[in-house]
Amino acid sequence: MVPQLARVVRSRADSHDVQTLQLKLEQGAWEGFVPGQFNMLSVFGVGEVPISFSGDPTDNSVIVHTVRAVGAVSTALAHLKKDAVVGLRGPYGVGWPMAETKGKDVIVVAGGLGLAPVRPVLYHILANRADHGQFTLLYGARSPSEILYAHELHSWKQRSDFHVDVTVDQGDAGWHGNVGVVTTLIPNATFNPANTLAIVCGPEIMMRFAAKALMAAGVPDTSIYLSMERNMKCG
């Protein structure tokens, strides 16, 4: 229950209100996490909030969290500079069912900041690509300026074994991609519904409609996993 001390070794802006922090423990070695878990992060004098892991689960050299400034604590976290110290407790939570993805097609549907908690899933699949069938990432953001991890999305799109489709609710003059909610991408995705495991993360209403669209495409409801964080107020 007592927080460990961790220091910010890097802070990177991913949008106007989203920051990705890389942390290192002040003492001891970080023992890692399972994709889908979270830490309790505290800014002393402000408070504590749960924040999902968004880094590579095979890399224990840093602890990575992507934070959107929406409340007092998350805003304080998002404004931390290099060498700032935070409190850290965890990891906590039930991870995504990574063992069950082996030998299956995997489709990840993410909306907004929901890409952050599923990013470790993408790293896991890429590191174990031969163990999986078709892999598809469908991602929706409110606008082009709010797309997370744009550089990685671009590099993943270049892979022949990794299908990435991105949409925005509202485009701008420089946007030439899809416009519309992320669920509109599901009917055009390539996967075998009978042998597919789906991972969905994002706003609650988006997850509800994504699950309906996946079931309409033939994916069994028992093969659809959602991240439910209503009581945790995670973000």
N, C-alpha and C positions, 0 to 999 in steps of 0.2 A: 504493500500500500504506500510505501514511501517512494517518491519519485527519484529516479536517477538523474544526474545532471548531464545534459548534452549541449554541445556547442555548435552553432551554425558555422559550417565551413564554406557554404555557398548558398546564395539566394538568387533565383532567376525569375524574372517576370514572364509569365505565360500569357497574360492579357492585362487589361487595365486594373482588374481587381483580383487576379489570381497569381499566386507566387509559389514556386517550387523550392522547398528548402532541403538542403543536404545537411544532415546532422552526424556528429560523432560523439560517442560517450566520453565523458571526462575520465572515467575510470572503468576498467574491465573491458571485455570484448563483447561486441554485439553478436548474439547467437542466431539472428535471422528471424524469419516469419513465414507464414503460409499465405499465398495469394488470397486476398479477401479479408485478412485480419486488419486490425487497427491498433494504434497507440492512443493513450490519453496524454495529450500535450498540455503543459501548463506554462503560462506567462506569470511569473511571480508578481503578486499584487493586483492581478486582473482576474485570473480564473483558469479553469481547465476544460478542455473539450476533446471529444474523440475525433481523430483524423485517420483516414484509411492510408495504408501504405500504397505508394505509387511507384516504387523502384523495382529493380531487378532482384527477385528472390534468391538468386545464386550469388549475389554480390553483397558480402557482409562488411565491406569496407566503409560504407556510408548507410545512413537511414534516410530514406527519401519520402517526403510528404508534400502533396500539392494542396494548397489552402486557398479558399476564396474568402475574401473579407466581407462577411455578412453580419457579424455580431461583434461584441466587445472583444472576446478572446481571439476569434479568428482574424479580426482586423489587426490586433496587436501582433499575432503571429506573422501575418502577411507583411508587416512593416519591419520585421526584425532584420538587422544587418549582420554582416559577417562578424563572427566572434561573440555574438549575443548568446546568452545561456538560457536554456529552457529546462523545465522538468519533464520527465518522460516515464510513463508507466506502461507496461505491456510486453509482448503483444497480447491482444484479447480478441475474442470473437471466433466464429466458425468460418473457416476458409471456404473458397470455392472448391467444388468436387474435382480436383485435378486428376486424381487416380481414375475417375470414371470417364475422363475424356479420351483415354488411350484406346486407339483403334476406331475412333468415331470421327465423323465430321463435327466440327465445332463452329458455332456461329455466336459472335459476341455483338450485342446491340447496346450501345451506350449513348446517353444524352447529356449534353452539357458537361458539368464537372464529373459526371458518372464515368467518364473515360479514365479518370485517375485511379479508382479502385480496381478497374479491370486491366490496367496497364501491366501489372505483374503477371496476369494470365497470358498476355501476348508474349512477354519475355519467356515464360515457361514453354509455350507452344513452339516458339522459334528455336529454343534450345533443345527441344525434343521433337523436331518436325517430322522425323521418320515414323514416330509413334502415332501419328494422327492422319486422318483423311483430309478432305477439303476444309480449309480454314477461311472464315469470312469475318471481317469486322465492318459493322455498319455504325456510323457515328453521325450524330446530329448536334449542331450548335445553333445558338440564336442568330449569330451573324458571323461573317468571315473573320472579324477581329477577335472573336471569342473562341476560335478553334484552338484547342490545346495540342501541344506537342506537334506543331505543324511540320517541323523538319522530319520527325520520325514518321509521321503519316505519309509524307512524300516518299521517303526511302522505302517504306513498307509497300507502297503502291507499285514500286519498280520490281518487286519480287514476283516471279512466275508462280510460286507456290503459296501465295498469300493474297487474298482478294480484299481490297479496302474500298469502301464506298462512303463518301462524305456528303452530307446535305446541310443546308442552313435554312432557318425559318424565313430569313429575309436577306437577300443578296445586296450587293452594292455594284458600282460601276465596274469594279475590277474582278467581280466574281463570275466565273463561267461554268460553275458546277451545278449540282442539283439544288433545287429550292423546294422546300416542303419538309414536313415532319419526318423523322427517321423511320417510322413504321412504313412509309411509302416505298422504302428500299427493299423490304422483305420479299415481296412477290418476285422480284427480279434476281434474288440471290440464288446461287447454285449450291445445293446441298441435298443429301438424301434424308428426307424427314424421318424415316424409320430408324435411321442410324445416326441421328444428330443429337448433340447436347448443346443447349442454348444457355448463355449467360447474359443476363439483362441488368443494367444498372443506370439509374438516372432519376429524374423526377417521377413521383409516384404515378401520376396519370399517364406518363409516357410508358412506364413499365406495364401498366394495366393494358394499354392498347397494343404494346409490343407482344405481350403474352397471347392476346387474342389473335393477332396476325400470325404468330408462329403456329398456333394451334390450327388456324384456318389453312395454313400451308402444310399441315399434316404432322407437325412435331407433337408427340405425346406430352400432356401436361406434366407428367412425371419426369420429363427430360428438360424442363425449363426451370432455371434457377434465378431467383431475384435477390437483390440486396435491399432489405427492409430496414430502414433506419429512422422511422418516424419518432420513436421515443428517445433516440440518442441525439437527435438534432445535429447529425453529423454534417460536415461541410467545411 
